[in-house]
């Protein structure tokens, strides 16, 4: 089915953009000052009035034209052309730029240093305490 013959279902487009933004219907409803059920009804509607569409676009961080022209195929093309095999590690799209073990060692060394400082402070406090007792006696 070509893009020209697909219906321009604005509600579905809003739903997909909201999902891509990792936003729940409840969050969109709260931002709009309406109920979650109303958001659901909007997402099931083929058309939406311009004022409401403008408010939704603003909350989703896109333009009204962005919603109207949204295409699932375009998103997949962008993702497909953005991520390359060199960025994939063990089947995921995460490439670590540091050695995690180095970070663990660094944190451990900082922890040891803090413990040493605490012990030194305790010794100084104890010495001051004993010195004050000796002066009193």
C-alpha positions in Angstrom: 0.0 0.0 0.0 1.5 3.3 -1.0 1.7 6.3 1.3 -0.8 8.1 -1.0 -3.6 5.6 -0.4 -3.2 5.4 3.4 -5.6 7.4 5.5 -4.2 10.4 7.3 -5.2 9.2 10.8 -3.9 12.1 13.0 -4.8 10.2 16.2 -2.6 7.3 15.4 0.2 9.6 14.5 -0.1 11.4 17.9 -0.1 8.0 19.6 3.1 6.9 17.8 4.9 10.1 18.5 3.9 10.0 22.1 5.2 6.4 22.4 8.4 7.3 20.7 8.8 10.1 23.2 8.3 7.4 26.0 5.3 9.3 27.3 2.2 7.7 28.8 -1.3 8.7 28.0 -1.7 9.9 31.6 1.2 12.3 31.3 -0.1 13.8 28.1 -3.6 14.1 29.6 -2.2 15.8 32.7 -0.2 18.3 30.5 -3.3 19.0 28.5 -5.6 19.3 31.5 -7.9 16.5 30.3 -8.5 12.9 31.3 -6.6 9.8 30.1 -9.9 8.6 28.5 -10.1 11.8 26.4 -6.5 11.3 25.2 -7.4 7.7 24.2 -10.4 9.1 22.3 -8.2 11.7 20.6 -5.7 9.0 19.6 -8.6 7.0 18.1 -9.9 10.0 16.1 -9.0 10.4 12.4 -9.2 14.2 12.7 -8.6 16.7 15.5 -9.3 20.4 15.6 -6.3 22.7 15.0 -6.3 24.3 18.4 -6.1 20.9 20.2 -3.5 19.7 17.7 -1.3 22.7 18.4 -1.4 22.1 22.1 -0.6 18.4 21.7 2.3 19.3 19.3 3.7 21.7 21.8 3.6 19.2 24.6 5.2 16.4 22.4 7.9 18.9 21.3 7.1 18.7 17.6 5.4 21.0 15.1 1.8 20.5 13.9 3.3 19.8 10.4 5.5 17.2 12.1 2.4 15.4 13.3 0.5 15.7 10.1 3.5 14.5 8.0 4.6 11.8 10.5 5.5 8.5 8.8 6.5 5.3 10.4 8.6 4.4 7.3 10.5 7.7 7.6 11.3 6.9 11.3 12.5 3.4 10.4 14.7 4.8 7.6 16.3 7.4 9.9 17.0 4.7 12.5 18.3 2.3 9.8 20.6 5.0 8.4 21.8 6.3 11.7 23.0 3.1 13.4 25.8 1.2 11.8 27.4 -2.1 12.6 30.4 -0.4 14.3 28.1 0.9 17.0 26.6 -2.5 17.8 28.2 -4.4 20.7 26.8 -7.9 21.5 23.7 -7.3 19.6 22.8 -4.0 21.3 23.3 -0.4 20.2 25.5 0.6 23.1 29.2 1.3 22.7 31.0 1.7 26.0 33.7 4.5 25.8 35.5 3.4 29.0 36.5 0.3 30.8 33.9 -0.4 33.5 36.4 -2.3 35.6 38.6 0.9 35.8 35.6 2.7 37.2 35.0 0.0 39.8 38.7 0.1 40.9 38.5 4.0 41.0 35.4 3.9 43.2 37.0 1.2 45.5 40.1 3.3 45.9 38.0 6.4 46.8 36.1 4.3 49.3 39.3 3.1 50.9 40.7 6.7 51.1 37.5 8.0 52.8 37.7 5.1 55.3 41.3 6.0 56.1 40.4 9.7 56.6 37.6 8.7 58.9 40.0 6.5 61.0 42.5 9.3 61.2 39.9 11.7 62.4 38.8 9.2 65.0 42.4 8.9 66.2 42.9 12.6 66.4 39.6 13.0 68.3 40.6 10.2 70.7 44.0 11.8 71.3 42.5 15.1 72.0 40.0 13.5 74.4 42.8 11.7 76.3 44.9 15.0 76.4 41.9 16.8 77.9 41.5 14.2 80.6 45.2 14.3 81.5 45.0 18.1 81.9 41.9 17.8 84.2 43.6 15.2 86.4 
